[in-house]
């Protein structure tokens, strides 16, 4: 019984996390974070 509750809880958390990652509101923040490694501005010296 307990393992079923834990499995259901983890499945719900996974679905919530997936929806959060792929939501259009977060797209700009994730795109900015993806470009950080390629940023050659003087504030980020190699």
C-alpha positions as CSV (number, residue, x, y, z in Angstrom):
1,X,0.0,0.0,0.0
2,X,2.8,2.4,1.0
3,X,4.7,1.7,-2.2
4,X,1.7,2.6,-4.3
5,X,1.3,5.9,-2.6
6,X,5.0,6.7,-3.1
7,X,4.8,5.7,-6.7
8,X,1.7,7.8,-7.3
9,X,3.3,10.8,-5.6
10,X,6.5,10.5,-7.6
11,X,4.5,10.2,-10.8
12,X,2.5,13.3,-10.0
13,X,5.8,15.2,-9.2
14,X,7.3,14.1,-12.4
15,X,4.3,15.3,-14.4
16,X,4.3,18.7,-12.6
17,X,8.1,19.1,-13.3
18,X,7.7,18.2,-16.9
19,X,4.9,20.7,-17.4
20,X,7.0,23.4,-15.6
21,X,10.0,22.7,-17.8
22,X,8.1,22.9,-21.0
23,X,5.9,25.8,-20.1
24,X,6.2,28.8,-22.4
25,X,6.6,31.2,-19.5
26,X,10.0,29.6,-18.6
27,X,11.3,29.5,-22.2
28,X,13.1,32.8,-22.0
29,X,14.9,32.0,-18.8
30,X,16.0,28.6,-20.1
31,X,17.2,30.1,-23.4
32,X,19.2,32.7,-21.5
33,X,20.8,30.0,-19.3
34,X,21.6,27.9,-22.4
35,X,23.6,30.8,-23.9
36,X,25.6,31.5,-20.8
37,X,28.5,29.2,-21.8
38,X,28.8,30.9,-25.2
39,X,28.8,34.5,-23.8
40,X,32.1,36.3,-24.6
41,X,31.3,39.5,-22.8
42,X,34.0,41.2,-20.7
43,X,32.0,40.4,-17.5
44,X,32.7,36.7,-18.0
45,X,36.4,36.2,-18.7
46,X,37.6,32.8,-19.6
